[in-house]
Amino acid sequence: MLLRRMFSRKWILTTLLVVAGALVLIRLGVWQLDRLAERRADNAHYAEMLSLPRLNLNAEIPSQLGEMEYRAATAVGTYDFENQIAVRNQVYRDQYGYHLLTPLRFESPTGAGETAVFVDRGWIPLEGNTTPAAWRKYDAPESVEISGVIRLGQSKPAFGGIADALPLDGSKLEVWNNADLAMIANQMPYPVLKIYVQLDEAIDNETPPISSAPEFEATEGPHFGYALQWFVFAAILFFGYPFFLRKQDVDFP
């Protein structure tokens, strides 16, 4: 009797809407479980990278380097300040500025000649630093040993961001919206790795460029709670609807 009422002419549209709504809520719950699985995989990867010894890029450049984000790394080489770039919209203590990425040139351990890796030397303020010439006041000794953490570039902008494009006239793009290393490599006069090294946070960290540790929240986040919430809503809708129909005082053939 109840099933006939649910699919009667009077209630069929409501029934279909209830079923569709329940399916949408279930799908949202599954999506949150997928997000939870991704978060757990990221946490496991982060823990694995922390457990590995520091990678010496002068001695080894693994083929799976792009899978080693957050692994500690070191290198000895020469800074190339002429080809450094800046990534805009970076915030430090509520102040906008840039992150300064400088190529570090060194001999490849593979015997393929010279290569380079970009080094995120840290944050510089927006004021007074809108041109590459202004960045030169932050030049450090050219020959240097760097120590930091492997990071991956960002090939597409975050939500609401703007993608980068190389100038049509062939000139270099010096200020970027994203650290798109694959695109940046196209304007470099020598090979560069498709990762960059984020310098370890300095002890005396008040003078730009100000280095900082990677921000990584090694938790599972709220995804399980959200998934449970969506499944509960779906159950209320799916099982509450028949109960609602039973309470309706309608003539039914």
N, C-alpha and C positions, 0 to 999 in steps of 0.2 A: 504493500500500500504506500509506504513512504517513498520507495523508489519510483513508483508511478507518479506520485505528486511532484517529486523533484524534476521529472522530465515532462511534466504536463505543459500545456501551452502557457499557463499563467506563470510558471516558475522556471522554465527551461533557460531563459536568458540569465536569470540570477544564478542558477546552478552552474552554467558555463563560466560566468564571471568568478564565482567562488573557486571552481576547479583551477581556472587560470591563475587566480591570485595565489592559491596554495602552491601551485607549481613554481611560480615566480619566487615565492618565499623560500621554498626548498632549494631552488637554484642559488639563491643568495647565500644560504647556509653552506652549500657545497663549495661555493666560491671562497667563503671565509676559511673553510677547511683546506682548500688549495693554498690560500695565502699562508696558513699556518705551516703547511708542509714546506713551502718555500722558505719561510722564516727559519724553520728548524734546520733546513739544508744550509742556509747562509750561516747560521750559528756554528754548525759543525765545520764548515769550511774555514770560518774565522779561527776557531779553536785549533784546527789542524795547521793553519799557517803560523800561528803563534808557537806551535810546538816544533817547527822546523828551524834548523840553524840558519843564521844570516847568510844570504846568498851573495857571493862575491861576483859581480858582473864582469870584472876583469878576467876571472878564471873560467866562468861558465855563463852561457846564455841559453837556458833550456828552451826547447822548441815549444813547450807548453807554458811559456812565460805569461801569456794572457790568462791563464787559469790560476795565477798565483797572487791575486790581489790580497793585500794585507800581510804578505810575507816580508820580513825584514831583509833589507838589501844594503850593500855597500859598493862603492866604486871609487877609483882614483882616476882623475882626468883633468881636463882643462875647460874652464867655463868659456862659452862663446857669447859674450854680452851683445854682440852685434845682431844676433838672431834670436834674442829672447822675445817672449810674448807675454801678454798679460790677459788674465781672465777677469772680466768685469763682474759687478754685482756680488762682491764678496764682503761679508760683514764681520767686523771684529769689535766687540764691546759697543754695539749699536752704531758703529760708524761704517759707512760704505767705503769700499776701496777695490783693490785688485789683488789677485794672487799672481806673483811674478814667477814665470816658468822660464828657466834658463837652460839651454843645451849644455850638457857635459860631454865633451869629446874624448874618446879613448880608442885604443886599438882593440878590435874585436878578437876575442879568444878563439873564434872559429877560423882565423886566418884570412878573413874576407876584407881586411883593410880597416880603415877607420869607421867607427860608428859613433852614435851619440844617444844619450838618454836625457829627456827633459827632467829637470829638477825643480820641484815646487819649493822655492826658497822662502815663501811665506807671504803674508799680507802686507800691503803698502796702502796708505790712505789715498782717497780719491783726489783730495786737494793738492794741487801742485804736481800731479803725476799723470797728466792726461796725454803726454807725448813720450815716445821712446827715449828722446834725449834726456827727459827728466828722470828716467829710471836709472841713468848711469851713475847717479849719486849713490846708488846702492851697490855699485860694483864691489866685489870681494877679490881676494887674491885669485888669479886665474887658475893656477895649479892647486888642486884641493882634493881631499878625501871626503866624500859625503857618506852619510849614514841615514837611512830612513826606511820608509815602508813603500812597497810597490802599490801603485794605484792604477786603475784603468781609466782611459779617457771616456768622454761622453760623446757619442756620435750623434745623439739627437737631444734636443732641449728638454728640460723638465716641463711639466704641464704649464702651458701659458708662456713658455719661453720662445725665443727667436732663434731659428737655425742660422748657422754661419754659411757664408759663401765667399769664395775667393774673388778678389777684384777681377773684372773682365780685362783690365788693361795689363794684367800680369804682374802688378805690384804686390808687395807683401801685405798681408793682413796682420797687424800687430796687436790689436785688441780684439779679443774673442768673447763671444757669449758662452761658449762651451769649450772644454779642453778636448776638442775633436782631433785626436792625435793622428788619425788616418788622413784627415784633410790637411792638417798642419804639415805633415810629412811632405806633401806635394809642393810646398814652397821652400823646403829646406835644400841647401846645396850639397848635402851629404845624407847618408842613410841615418834614420833615427828609429829607435825601438818604439813599439806601439804601446808602451807603458810609460808612466813617469814615476819618479821617486819623490814622495812627500817627506821632507826633512824631519828628523826627530825634533821634538820640541826642545828649544834651548832652555838652559837653566835661567839665564838672565835674558828674559824674553820681552823687553820693553822697547827695543829699538828696531824699526822696520828694516828689512823684511822680518815679520814676526811669524815664526814657524809654529805649527800646532799639531797635536796628535790627531789621527783620523777619528772621526766621530762614528762609533759603531755601538748600537744598543743591543747587547747580546741577551735579549729576552724573547719570549714567544709572543709578546704583545697581546692585544685584546681579541685576537682572531677567534679563539675557541669560545669565548663568551659571546661574541657576536654571532657565531654559527649557532650556538645553542639558542640564542634569542630568536633568530629567524626560524629555526625548526619549531620552537614553541608557538610562535605566531601562526605558522602553517598548520600545526595541530589544532589550535584553537579555531581557526577558520574552517578547516576540513571537518572536524568532529562537532564543532558548535553549530554548523549550518543545519544538519539534520535535526538537532535538538530544537533549533529555532522553528523549523517547519512543523514539528510536532505541536508546537504551542499556537500555531496559527489556526484560528477558527474560521475555516473556509469550507465551502461546499465543494466536494470533490467527487466526480462521477465514479 
